[in-house]
Amino acid sequence: MRFTKFDTDIRTSTKRMFESIKTHPKTQSVVEGSKQVVTYCKENPDQVLLGVVALLIADQADDIEDISDATTASAIVDINEYYGS
């Protein structure tokens, strides 16, 4: 496979981008924070599961409200069509 100058430029800029990410001052703090999160999840799976379940229930509550609103709007449209308004 032959590489063009464009391909070489992309490869070079991609390498530079990844090197700048590796050497960025915030990278180390993000990596350490991520390790702490993983450690917490391993040590407290019940708390993590409780949080996930709470998020799922909150999301379902929003969906139920949306269904209720859609049902009300549908009923109003049906009544208007039935009475010919």
Stockholm file with secondary structure:
# STOCKHOLM 1.0

chainA/1-85         MRFTKFDTDIRTSTKRMFESIKTHPKTQSVVEGSKQVVTYCKENPDQVLLGVVALLIADQADDIEDISDATTASAIVDINEYYGS
#=GR chainA/1-85 SS CCCCHHHHHHHHHHHHHHHHHHHCHHHHHHHHHHHHHHHHHHHCHHHHHHHHHHHHHHHHHHHHHHHHHHHHHHHHHHHHHHHTC
#=GC SS_cons        CCCCHHHHHHHHHHHHHHHHHHHCHHHHHHHHHHHHHHHHHHHCHHHHHHHHHHHHHHHHHHHHHHHHHHHHHHHHHHHHHHHTC
//
